[in-house]
Amino acid sequence: MVTAISIVLIISALFMIVTVLLQSSSEGGISAVSGQSNSYFSKSKSKTFEAKLALGTKIAATVFVVLSLLMLVIK
């Protein structure tokens, strides 16, 4: 049981690293604070590759945290 959880934990960590490294930086700077960084492309973000990477990162991070806590409880 511990071995299987450890393997899934390592896979989720590697997947999270890859998805974070593939994401581009959103260098909005000060304009992001004032709300001036809105554009046509930012309105349809849910269908882009960036949105899928962000979703994959969130899922991998959630799995990683849950499995880490589970490993803490088991040991």
DSSP file (Angstrom, degrees, kcal/mol; ACC not computed):
  #  RESIDUE AA STRUCTURE BP1 BP2  ACC     N-H-->O    O-->H-N    N-H-->O    O-->H-N    TCO  KAPPA ALPHA  PHI   PSI    X-CA   Y-CA   Z-CA
    1    1 A M     >        0   0    0      0, 0.0     4,-2.2     0, 0.0     5,-0.2   0.000 360.0 360.0 360.0 -46.0    0.0    0.0    0.0
    2    2 A V  H  >  +     0   0    0      1,-0.2     4,-2.3     2,-0.2     5,-0.2   0.883 360.0  52.3 -66.3 -37.4    2.8    2.4    0.9
    3    3 A T  H  > S+     0   0    0      2,-0.2     4,-2.2     1,-0.2    -1,-0.2   0.913 109.5  48.3 -65.4 -42.6    4.7    1.5   -2.2
    4    4 A A  H  > S+     0   0    0      1,-0.2     4,-2.2     2,-0.2    -2,-0.2   0.908 112.9  47.7 -65.1 -41.8    1.8    2.2   -4.5
    5    5 A I  H  X S+     0   0    0     -4,-2.2     4,-2.3     1,-0.2    -1,-0.2   0.888 110.9  52.4 -66.1 -38.4    1.0    5.5   -2.8
    6    6 A S  H  X S+     0   0    0     -4,-2.3     4,-2.3     2,-0.2    -2,-0.2   0.895 109.2  49.3 -63.9 -40.2    4.7    6.5   -3.1
    7    7 A I  H  X S+     0   0    0     -4,-2.2     4,-2.3     2,-0.2    -2,-0.2   0.928 112.8  46.0 -65.7 -45.1    4.8    5.7   -6.8
    8    8 A V  H  X S+     0   0    0     -4,-2.2     4,-2.5     1,-0.2    -2,-0.2   0.866 111.4  54.2 -65.9 -34.9    1.7    7.8   -7.4
    9    9 A L  H  X S+     0   0    0     -4,-2.3     4,-2.0     2,-0.2    -2,-0.2   0.912 109.8  46.3 -63.8 -43.4    3.1   10.6   -5.3
   10   10 A I  H  X S+     0   0    0     -4,-2.3     4,-2.5     2,-0.2    -2,-0.2   0.904 112.6  50.3 -66.3 -41.6    6.3   10.6   -7.3
   11   11 A I  H  X S+     0   0    0     -4,-2.3     4,-2.5     1,-0.2    -2,-0.2   0.914 111.2  48.2 -63.7 -42.8    4.4   10.6  -10.6
   12   12 A S  H  X S+     0   0    0     -4,-2.5     4,-2.2     2,-0.2    -1,-0.2   0.877 111.2  51.2 -66.6 -35.7    2.1   13.4   -9.5
   13   13 A A  H  X S+     0   0    0     -4,-2.0     4,-2.2     2,-0.2    -2,-0.2   0.925 111.9  46.3 -65.6 -44.1    5.2   15.4   -8.4
   14   14 A L  H  X S+     0   0    0     -4,-2.5     4,-2.3     2,-0.2    -2,-0.2   0.900 112.6  50.2 -64.6 -40.6    6.9   14.9  -11.8
   15   15 A F  H  X S+     0   0    0     -4,-2.5     4,-2.5     1,-0.2    -1,-0.2   0.894 110.3  50.4 -64.5 -39.3    3.7   15.8  -13.6
   16   16 A M  H  X S+     0   0    0     -4,-2.2     4,-2.1     2,-0.2    -2,-0.2   0.903 110.0  50.0 -65.7 -40.6    3.4   19.0  -11.6
   17   17 A I  H  X S+     0   0    0     -4,-2.2     4,-2.2     2,-0.2    -2,-0.2   0.927 112.2  47.5 -62.1 -45.1    7.0   20.0  -12.3
   18   18 A V  H  X S+     0   0    0     -4,-2.3     4,-1.7     1,-0.2    -2,-0.2   0.917 112.3  48.3 -65.0 -43.8    6.5   19.4  -16.0
   19   19 A T  H  X S+     0   0    0     -4,-2.5     4,-0.9     1,-0.2    -1,-0.2   0.870 112.2  49.2 -67.8 -34.4    3.2   21.4  -16.2
   20   20 A V  H  < S+     0   0    0     -4,-2.1     3,-0.4     1,-0.2    -1,-0.2   0.908 111.4  49.3 -69.1 -40.4    4.7   24.3  -14.2
   21   21 A L  H  < S+     0   0    0     -4,-2.2    -2,-0.2     1,-0.2    -1,-0.2   0.805 108.7  53.6 -69.3 -28.0    7.8   24.4  -16.5
   22   22 A L  H  < S+     0   0    0     -4,-1.7    -1,-0.2    -5,-0.2    -2,-0.2   0.711  89.3  96.1 -78.6 -19.9    5.6   24.4  -19.6
   23   23 A Q  S  < S-     0   0    0     -4,-0.9     2,-0.2    -3,-0.4    27,-0.0  -0.446  73.8-130.0 -72.7 142.1    3.5   27.4  -18.5
   24   24 A S        -     0   0    0     -2,-0.1     2,-0.2     1,-0.1    -1,-0.1  -0.605  27.7-103.9 -88.0 154.2    4.5   30.8  -19.8
   25   25 A S        -     0   0    0     -2,-0.2     2,-1.1     1,-0.1    -1,-0.1  -0.493  20.2-137.0 -76.8 145.5    4.9   33.6  -17.4
   26   26 A S        -     0   0    0     -2,-0.2     2,-2.6     1,-0.0     3,-0.4  -0.721  21.2-172.2-102.6  83.4    2.2   36.2  -17.3
   27   27 A E        +     0   0    0     -2,-1.1    -2,-0.0     1,-0.2    -1,-0.0  -0.424  30.3 142.6 -78.5  70.0    4.3   39.3  -17.1
   28   28 A G    >   +     0   0    0     -2,-2.6     3,-0.9     1,-0.2     4,-0.3   0.816  28.9 177.5 -79.0 -31.9    1.4   41.7  -16.5
   29   29 A G  T >>  -     0   0    0     -3,-0.4     3,-0.8     1,-0.2     4,-0.6  -0.331  63.2 -17.7  64.6-143.4    3.4   43.9  -14.2
   30   30 A I  H >> S+     0   0    0      1,-0.2     4,-1.6     2,-0.2     3,-0.7   0.796 131.7  66.8 -67.8 -30.0    1.6   47.0  -12.8
   31   31 A S  H <>>S+     0   0    0     -3,-0.9     5,-2.0     1,-0.3     6,-0.7   0.792  94.6  58.6 -65.6 -25.5   -1.1   46.9  -15.5
   32   32 A A  H <45S+     0   0    0     -3,-0.8    -1,-0.3    -4,-0.3    -2,-0.2   0.827 104.0  51.9 -70.6 -30.7   -2.4   43.6  -14.1
   33   33 A V  H <<5S+     0   0    0     -3,-0.7    -2,-0.2    -4,-0.6    -1,-0.2   0.899 111.9  44.5 -71.0 -40.9   -3.0   45.4  -10.8
   34   34 A S  H  <5S-     0   0    0     -4,-1.6    -1,-0.2     1,-0.0    -2,-0.2   0.552 114.2-114.5 -83.5  -6.7   -5.0   48.2  -12.3
   35   35 A G  T ><5S+     0   0    0     -4,-0.7     3,-0.6    -5,-0.2    -3,-0.2   0.634  80.5 122.7  86.6  13.9   -7.0   45.9  -14.6
   36   36 A Q  T 3 < +     0   0    0     -5,-2.0    -4,-0.2     1,-0.2    -5,-0.1   0.413  51.9  81.8 -88.7   2.9   -5.6   47.2  -17.8
   37   37 A S  T 3   +     0   0    0     -6,-0.7     2,-0.2    -5,-0.1    -1,-0.2   0.307  61.0 121.2 -93.3  12.0   -4.4   43.8  -19.0
   38   38 A N    <   +     0   0    0     -3,-0.6     2,-0.3     3,-0.1     3,-0.0  -0.538  34.2 161.0 -73.9 137.5   -7.7   42.6  -20.3
   39   39 A S     >  -     0   0    0     -2,-0.2     4,-0.6     1,-0.1     3,-0.3  -0.879  54.6 -93.9-144.1 177.7   -7.8   41.7  -23.9
   40   40 A Y  H >> S+     0   0    0     -2,-0.3     3,-0.8     1,-0.2     4,-0.5   0.885 122.4  53.0 -63.0 -38.4   -9.9   39.7  -26.3
   41   41 A F  H >4 S+     0   0    0      1,-0.2     3,-0.6     2,-0.2    -1,-0.2   0.782 100.8  59.9 -71.7 -26.6   -7.7   36.6  -25.8
   42   42 A S  H >4 S+     0   0    0     -3,-0.3     3,-0.7     1,-0.2    -1,-0.2   0.676  95.2  64.8 -76.0 -15.2   -8.0   36.6  -22.0
   43   43 A K  H << S+     0   0    0     -3,-0.8     3,-0.2    -4,-0.6    -1,-0.2   0.759 105.0  42.8 -78.5 -23.9  -11.8   36.3  -22.3
   44   44 A S  T X< S+     0   0    0     -3,-0.6     3,-0.9    -4,-0.5    -1,-0.2  -0.282  73.7 129.7-114.2  46.8  -11.6   32.8  -23.8
   45   45 A K  G X   +     0   0    0     -3,-0.7     3,-1.5     1,-0.2     6,-0.4   0.741  53.9  76.4 -72.8 -23.4   -8.9   31.4  -21.6
   46   46 A S  G 3  S+     0   0    0      1,-0.3    -1,-0.2    -3,-0.2    -2,-0.1   0.672  97.4  45.6 -67.3 -15.8  -10.7   28.2  -20.7
   47   47 A K  G <  S+     0   0    0     -3,-0.9    -1,-0.3     4,-0.1    -2,-0.1   0.402  92.1 100.4-107.2   2.2  -10.1   26.6  -24.1
   48   48 A T  S <> S-     0   0    0     -3,-1.5     4,-1.6    -4,-0.2     5,-0.1  -0.353  82.4-113.6 -86.6 167.8   -6.4   27.4  -24.5
   49   49 A F  H  > S+     0   0    0      1,-0.2     4,-2.2     2,-0.2     5,-0.2   0.845 117.3  58.2 -65.2 -35.2   -3.4   25.2  -23.9
   50   50 A E  H  > S+     0   0    0      1,-0.2     4,-2.4     2,-0.2    -1,-0.2   0.890 104.5  50.5 -62.7 -40.0   -2.4   27.5  -21.0
   51   51 A A  H  > S+     0   0    0     -6,-0.4     4,-2.4     2,-0.2    -1,-0.2   0.885 109.7  50.2 -66.8 -37.5   -5.7   26.8  -19.3
   52   52 A K  H  X S+     0   0    0     -4,-1.6     4,-2.4     2,-0.2    -1,-0.2   0.881 110.7  49.7 -68.1 -36.9   -5.3   23.1  -19.7
   53   53 A L  H  X S+     0   0    0     -4,-2.2     4,-2.2     2,-0.2    -2,-0.2   0.904 110.7  49.9 -65.9 -40.6   -1.8   23.3  -18.2
   54   54 A A  H  X S+     0   0    0     -4,-2.4     4,-2.2     2,-0.2    -2,-0.2   0.906 111.7  48.1 -64.8 -41.1   -3.1   25.4  -15.3
   55   55 A L  H  X S+     0   0    0     -4,-2.4     4,-2.4     2,-0.2    -2,-0.2   0.912 111.1  50.7 -65.2 -42.1   -5.9   22.8  -14.7
   56   56 A G  H  X S+     0   0    0     -4,-2.4     4,-2.5     1,-0.2    -2,-0.2   0.876 109.9  50.8 -62.2 -37.6   -3.3   20.0  -14.8
   57   57 A T  H  X S+     0   0    0     -4,-2.2     4,-2.5     2,-0.2    -2,-0.2   0.909 110.3  49.0 -66.1 -42.5   -1.1   21.8  -12.3
   58   58 A K  H  X S+     0   0    0     -4,-2.2     4,-2.1     2,-0.2    -2,-0.2   0.906 113.4  46.4 -64.1 -41.9   -4.0   22.3   -9.9
   59   59 A I  H  X S+     0   0    0     -4,-2.4     4,-2.6     2,-0.2     5,-0.2   0.932 113.8  47.9 -66.5 -45.5   -5.1   18.6  -10.2
   60   60 A A  H  X S+     0   0    0     -4,-2.5     4,-2.4     1,-0.2    -2,-0.2   0.886 112.0  50.1 -63.2 -38.9   -1.5   17.4   -9.7
   61   61 A A  H  X S+     0   0    0     -4,-2.5     4,-2.5     2,-0.2    -1,-0.2   0.899 110.9  49.0 -66.6 -39.9   -0.9   19.7   -6.8
   62   62 A T  H  X S+     0   0    0     -4,-2.1     4,-2.5     2,-0.2     5,-0.2   0.929 113.0  46.7 -64.4 -45.6   -4.2   18.5   -5.1
   63   63 A V  H  X S+     0   0    0     -4,-2.6     4,-2.6     1,-0.2     5,-0.2   0.910 112.5  51.5 -62.1 -41.8   -3.2   14.8   -5.6
   64   64 A F  H  X S+     0   0    0     -4,-2.4     4,-2.1    -5,-0.2    -2,-0.2   0.922 112.2  44.7 -61.9 -45.8    0.3   15.5   -4.3
   65   65 A V  H  X S+     0   0    0     -4,-2.5     4,-2.4     2,-0.2     5,-0.2   0.924 114.5  48.4 -66.7 -44.3   -1.0   17.2   -1.1
   66   66 A V  H  X S+     0   0    0     -4,-2.5     4,-2.2     1,-0.2    -2,-0.2   0.924 114.4  45.5 -63.2 -44.4   -3.6   14.6   -0.4
   67   67 A L  H  X S+     0   0    0     -4,-2.6     4,-2.4    -5,-0.2    -1,-0.2   0.855 110.7  54.0 -68.8 -33.8   -1.2   11.7   -0.9
   68   68 A S  H  X S+     0   0    0     -4,-2.1     4,-1.8    -5,-0.2    -2,-0.2   0.925 111.0  45.6 -64.2 -43.9    1.5   13.5    1.2
   69   69 A L  H  X S+     0   0    0     -4,-2.4     4,-1.9     2,-0.2    -2,-0.2   0.876 111.8  52.5 -66.5 -36.5   -1.0   13.8    4.0
   70   70 A L  H  X S+     0   0    0     -4,-2.2     4,-2.4     1,-0.2    -2,-0.2   0.894 108.1  50.7 -64.7 -40.3   -2.0   10.2    3.6
   71   71 A M  H  X S+     0   0    0     -4,-2.4     4,-2.2     1,-0.2    -1,-0.2   0.868 108.6  52.9 -64.9 -35.5    1.6    9.1    3.8
   72   72 A L  H  < S+     0   0    0     -4,-1.8    -2,-0.2     1,-0.2    -1,-0.2   0.891 111.6  45.4 -66.0 -39.5    2.0   11.1    7.0
   73   73 A V  H  < S+     0   0    0     -4,-1.9    -2,-0.2     2,-0.2    -1,-0.2   0.884 113.2  50.0 -70.9 -39.3   -1.1    9.4    8.5
   74   74 A I  H  <        0   0    0     -4,-2.4    -2,-0.2     1,-0.3    -1,-0.2   0.918 360.0 360.0 -68.5 -43.6    0.0    5.9    7.4
   75   75 A K     <        0   0    0     -4,-2.2    -1,-0.3    -5,-0.2    -2,-0.2   0.487 360.0 360.0 -82.5 360.0    3.6    6.2    8.7
